[in-house]
């Protein structure tokens, strides 16, 4: 029986390692770049035992919080208009 899931290729794994570990991007940010689901990326990283450094984690959290704040202000502005 054939699986419906797309298998990971070596090039994709190398790109994932580069984006996640070297560039410090989160799985949410990598999703549109790799055309994979957030869950798929998360599970692959877990299987490969790849983690961010503490510094990368801090930067990622602050970056995601800023994006959420910007989204909230945009929604508030649109609601007023």
Secondary structure, DSSP 8 states (H G I E B T S, - for coil): ---SS----HHHHHHHHIIIIIS---HHHHHHHHT--HHHHHHHHHHHT----HHHHHHHHHHHHHHHHHHHHHHHHHHH-
